[in-house]
Amino acid sequence: MTPGGRHHHHEAPDQLVAEVRAACVARGLRLTETRERVLELIAIAGRPVKAYDLLESLKRERGGVAAPPTVYRALDFLIEHGFIHRLESINAFVTCQHPSIRHTVPFLICDICASATELCDSGVAAVLDEDARRLGFLPGTQTLEVRGVCRRCREGGRRG
């Protein structure tokens, strides 16, 4: 991805899931029923979702049969392969807007409505990575989150 580059954004959860299925096939990964359902639940929410909420949804769907390790294993798989992102500051998960491409991008998180916007400009992440390497630091994971108030809340007069 290049700064200002064009990326396909998913309007419907089924489109996102289909892209993840295709990426799994291409990479030789196993997208189990539980992994796919966790992905669908996050995509349907359309906002950051906490692991506990995912667990409760699975329990309702499966007649009370779902354990925390099941959800966490699914989340770990989805994060490891770049299909979702974990927002550290709010301890929640969102779908990746372009799951077929491995990348790190910044997020804008609204302190009022908890919306999270994935910026499709990898330039910031690239600069941080380059500076770290120049200083002899080998970066692992990178999460850049900018907290503030989104346009909808600002224009709607909502306050935290």
Order of alpha helices (4+ residues) and beta strands (2+ residues): alpha-alpha-alpha-alpha-beta-beta-beta-beta-alpha-beta-alpha
